[in-house]
Structures are given as structure tokens and as C-alpha cells.
């Protein structure tokens, strides 16, 4: 089975493919607005519901995994999207909970 993110053809889809299965789920949120000159513009983003669905699934998979898993790349990607204040709170929490400085 293949599960991947497809961002071709002006879309953002999660695709699930297997022998007799082909599912494409549109995960894009589109926001339309007019700029200062009155021209129509669109902002294409990933919907919160879609991110929450994938995040929850990934969270359960990692929790149930027995072997160690190097998630450092994922953690770095997620940290890049955090607002600075939340990043600092998380850094403080990680230092308190996981780093022994004695």
C-alpha cells in the first residue's frame, strides 16, 4: 500500500493506493479575498481538520511502536511552524522533563 501527499495540478491531496483501491482526499483549504487594487486572490493552505486527522494518526502510530524511532526531522519541521512563544514554552518543558542538567 502507498500513502502519499500529492501537491500537483493545483491541488493538495492525500492519496491512498493499493491493488484495488485508489482514494484521493482533498486536504486543501482555499481562502478568497480581494487585494488593495480590487483583484481577486486566493490563499491555498492545508485545512486544520486534515492536519489534525493526520497528526492524530501519526501520534497513535508512534505511541504504539515498540522499537525506537528517530523523529528528530519531524520534530524540527513541526518546530518551524510553531509561533515563537509556543516554541519557547515547549523548549522550557523539554528541558525540565527530558534533559538532566545535573
ChimeraX attribute file (.defattr): number of C-alpha atoms within 10 A of each C-alpha:
attribute: neighborCount
match mode: 1-to-1
recipient: residues
	/A:1	8
	/A:2	9
	/A:3	13
	/A:4	11
	/A:5	13
	/A:6	15
	/A:7	11
	/A:8	8
	/A:9	6
	/A:10	9
	/A:11	14
	/A:12	19
	/A:13	19
	/A:14	18
	/A:15	15
	/A:16	15
	/A:17	13
	/A:18	10
	/A:19	7
	/A:20	5
	/A:21	8
	/A:22	12
	/A:23	12
	/A:24	15
	/A:25	13
	/A:26	15
	/A:27	18
	/A:28	19
	/A:29	15
	/A:30	11
	/A:31	10
	/A:32	10
	/A:33	11
	/A:34	10
	/A:35	10
	/A:36	7
	/A:37	6
	/A:38	8
	/A:39	8
	/A:40	10
	/A:41	11
	/A:42	11
	/A:43	10
	/A:44	14
	/A:45	13
	/A:46	14
	/A:47	13
	/A:48	11
	/A:49	11
	/A:50	17
	/A:51	12
	/A:52	11
	/A:53	11
	/A:54	12
	/A:55	12
	/A:56	11
	/A:57	12
	/A:58	12
	/A:59	11
	/A:60	11
	/A:61	11
	/A:62	13
	/A:63	9
	/A:64	9
	/A:65	9
	/A:66	8
	/A:67	7
	/A:68	7
	/A:69	8
	/A:70	8
	/A:71	9
	/A:72	9
	/A:73	9
	/A:74	9
	/A:75	10
	/A:76	10
	/A:77	10
	/A:78	11
	/A:79	15
	/A:80	10
	/A:81	9
	/A:82	12
	/A:83	9
	/A:84	11
	/A:85	9
	/A:86	11
	/A:87	15
	/A:88	12
	/A:89	10
	/A:90	14
	/A:91	13
	/A:92	11
	/A:93	12
	/A:94	11
	/A:95	11
	/A:96	11
	/A:97	9
	/A:98	8
	/A:99	9
	/A:100	7
	/A:101	6
	/A:102	3
